[in-house]
Amino acid sequence: MKVAAGTTPPGTSNEREAAGWVRRMFTDITPRYDLLNHLLSFHIDRGWRKALGDCLESVLKRNDARILDLCCGTGDVLFHLEDRGAAQIVGADFCHPMLVSANQKAAARGRAAQLLEADALELPLADNSLDAISIAFGFRNLANYRAGLAEFQRVLKPGGVLAILEFSHPRSWLMKSSYGFYSRVVVPAVGALVSGSREAYGYLPESIRMFPAAGELRAMLESSGFVQTNFELLTGGIAALHTGRKAADASG
């Protein structure tokens, strides 16, 4: 399997086209995004979010910490992290309708979310300004993975934490075959029925298939300058939680 350097949606030939395709796709599926996330994952995504919060626990408890929840979508991870600590947390996404939905959900919960419309590859943030970055199921959709990691390196403080929660590749034959059937057949059918976009939910399994395996992504983090890298396979390898730190002696 050839591993892509970044997401390559159908009909795109460069990074700019890929980013535009992804933005349009998320715009189209925003109204049914939360419903489908919970439905297609059988609510297992709640446990995955908890695992992400657990690995950031020490940073979340610090009231002087600044955390960026990148590719925040409609805000589920953002709100989960806010509920767990005293840190200042900002959610960022490059899809405006997703941020509108996140803002509406925050208002319904009686809170004021800090939201930023921004591209993960060009963050409008100062060098060495963040204590942590979380990104849940968004890294796979970046048009250039290494450029994204370089940007994360730039904005993290020395010693800052990166946590990536992303779909991965099951290792056992039984899980691989059953999940393969589910993602190739069931996900596109249900996704199209509920959201009206077969293209979006046809893209999902292909983007997972082309995404680096957990060990390959860990190597990518290390070659991009991250240290203390690790990953934990979740739900039989359907997802993986990756962590790493910017070197303490790095200047940006």
C-alpha positions in Angstrom: 0.0 0.0 0.0 1.3 3.4 -1.0 0.9 5.9 1.9 -0.2 9.3 0.8 1.7 12.5 1.8 -1.6 14.1 2.5 -5.3 13.6 1.7 -6.1 13.1 -1.9 -9.8 13.3 -2.5 -11.2 12.1 -5.9 -10.6 14.5 -8.7 -7.9 16.6 -7.0 -4.4 17.0 -8.2 -2.7 19.3 -5.8 -2.8 20.4 -2.1 -5.0 23.5 -2.8 -7.6 21.4 -4.6 -7.5 18.8 -1.9 -8.1 21.4 0.9 -10.9 23.0 -1.0 -12.6 19.6 -1.6 -12.4 18.7 2.1 -13.8 22.1 3.1 -16.7 21.7 0.8 -17.4 18.2 2.0 -17.6 19.2 5.6 -19.8 22.2 4.7 -22.2 19.8 3.0 -22.4 17.3 5.9 -22.4 19.7 8.8 -26.2 19.3 9.5 -25.9 15.6 10.1 -22.3 15.4 11.2 -22.8 14.7 14.9 -25.6 12.2 14.3 -23.6 10.2 11.9 -20.4 10.3 14.1 -22.3 8.7 17.0 -24.4 6.4 14.8 -21.5 5.0 12.7 -19.2 4.6 15.7 -21.9 3.0 17.9 -21.0 5.8 20.4 -17.5 4.3 20.8 -16.2 7.8 19.8 -17.1 8.9 23.4 -14.5 6.6 24.8 -12.0 7.7 22.3 -12.5 11.3 23.3 -12.0 10.3 27.0 -8.7 8.7 26.1 -7.6 11.9 24.4 -8.5 13.9 27.4 -6.7 11.5 29.7 -3.4 11.9 27.9 -3.7 15.7 28.3 -4.8 15.6 31.9 -1.7 17.3 33.4 -1.9 20.2 31.0 -5.7 20.6 31.3 -5.4 21.1 35.1 -3.1 24.1 34.7 -5.0 27.4 34.6 -2.1 29.1 32.8 -2.0 26.6 30.0 -3.1 27.3 26.4 -4.4 24.4 24.3 -5.6 24.4 20.7 -8.2 21.8 19.7 -7.5 21.7 16.0 -10.0 20.6 13.3 -12.5 21.0 16.1 -15.6 20.5 13.9 -18.8 21.0 15.9 -16.9 21.1 19.2 -17.4 17.8 20.9 -13.7 17.3 21.8 -13.4 21.0 22.7 -16.3 20.8 25.2 -15.0 17.6 26.6 -11.6 19.1 27.3 -13.1 22.2 28.8 -15.1 20.1 31.2 -11.9 18.4 32.5 -9.8 21.3 33.5 -8.9 25.0 34.0 -6.8 25.5 30.9 -7.6 28.1 28.2 -8.8 26.1 25.2 -9.4 27.4 21.7 -11.1 25.4 19.0 -10.0 26.0 15.4 -11.4 24.7 12.1 -11.3 25.9 8.5 -14.9 25.0 7.8 -17.1 28.0 8.8 -20.4 26.1 9.1 -18.8 23.7 11.5 -17.8 26.6 13.7 -21.3 28.0 13.5 -22.6 24.7 14.8 -20.0 24.6 17.6 -21.0 28.0 18.7 -24.7 27.1 18.7 -23.9 24.0 20.8 -21.8 26.1 23.2 -24.7 28.6 23.6 -27.1 25.8 24.3 -24.8 24.6 27.1 -24.7 28.1 28.5 -21.0 28.6 27.7 -19.0 30.9 25.3 -16.6 28.8 23.2 -13.4 30.4 22.0 -13.4 29.6 18.3 -11.0 30.4 15.5 -11.5 30.0 11.7 -8.1 28.9 10.5 -6.3 26.4 8.3 -4.2 23.9 10.2 -1.3 24.4 7.8 -1.2 28.2 8.3 -2.2 28.9 11.9 -2.5 32.6 12.8 -0.6 32.0 16.1 2.8 33.1 17.4 5.8 30.8 17.6 6.1 28.9 20.9 2.7 30.0 22.1 0.8 26.7 22.9 1.2 24.2 25.7 -0.7 21.5 23.8 -2.5 20.7 20.6 -5.2 18.1 20.3 -6.5 17.0 16.9 -9.2 14.3 16.7 -10.0 12.7 13.3 -8.8 15.8 11.5 -5.1 15.1 10.8 -6.0 12.5 8.2 -7.7 15.3 6.1 -4.7 17.6 5.9 -3.4 18.2 2.4 0.2 17.8 3.6 0.9 15.8 6.8 4.5 16.9 7.2 3.7 20.5 6.6 1.0 20.1 9.4 3.6 18.6 11.8 6.0 21.4 11.0 3.3 24.0 11.8 2.5 22.2 15.1 6.2 22.3 15.9 6.3 26.1 15.3 3.4 27.0 17.5 4.1 24.6 20.4 6.2 25.8 23.3 9.3 23.7 24.0 8.1 20.7 25.9 4.6 21.2 24.5 2.4 18.2 23.9 0.8 17.0 20.6 -2.1 14.5 20.8 -3.5 13.1 17.6 -6.5 10.8 17.7 -7.0 9.2 14.3 -8.4 6.2 12.5 -5.8 3.5 12.0 -5.4 -0.1 10.7 -6.6 -3.1 12.7 -3.9 -5.8 13.0 -5.9 -9.0 13.5 -7.3 -10.7 10.5 -10.8 -10.8 12.0 -11.0 -7.2 13.0 -9.3 -6.1 9.7 -11.8 -8.0 7.5 -14.9 -7.1 9.5 -14.0 -3.5 9.8 -13.0 -3.4 6.1 -16.5 -4.6 5.1 -18.1 -2.1 7.5 -16.1 0.9 6.3 -16.4 0.0 2.5 -20.0 -1.0 2.4 -22.0 0.0 5.5 -20.5 3.5 6.1 -21.1 4.8 2.5 -24.6 3.4 2.4 -25.7 4.8 5.8 -23.8 8.0 5.4 -25.4 8.7 2.0 -28.9 7.8 3.4 -28.6 10.1 6.4 -26.5 13.0 5.1 -27.4 12.9 1.4 -23.7 12.8 0.4 -22.5 9.4 -0.8 -19.3 11.1 -2.0 -18.3 12.3 1.5 -18.8 8.9 3.1 -17.2 7.1 0.2 -14.2 9.3 0.8 -13.9 8.2 4.4 -12.8 4.6 4.0 -10.5 5.5 1.1 -8.8 8.2 3.2 -8.4 5.7 6.1 -6.9 3.1 3.7 -4.3 5.5 2.4 -3.4 6.9 5.9 -0.2 5.8 7.5 -0.3 2.9 9.9 0.4 3.7 13.5 4.1 2.9 13.4 4.5 4.9 10.2 2.8 7.9 11.8 5.0 7.6 14.9 8.1 7.6 12.6 6.8 10.7 10.8 6.4 12.5 14.2 9.9 11.6 15.1 11.4 12.7 11.8 9.5 16.0 12.2 11.3 16.7 15.5 8.9 15.3 18.1 10.3 13.4 21.0 8.8 11.0 23.6 6.5 9.8 20.9 4.1 7.0 21.6 0.8 5.5 20.3 -2.0 3.4 21.8 -4.3 1.3 19.6 -7.9 1.7 20.5 -10.8 -0.7 19.8 -8.7 -3.4 18.2 -6.8 -0.9 16.1 -9.7 0.9 14.5 -8.3 4.1 16.0 -4.9 5.1 17.5 -4.0 7.8 19.9 -0.6 9.3 19.2 1.4 11.6 21.5 4.6 13.5 21.2 6.4 16.5 22.6 8.3 19.4 21.1 11.9 19.0 22.3 12.5 21.0 25.5 15.6 22.7 23.9 13.8 23.6 20.7 13.4 27.3 19.9 10.6 27.0 17.3 
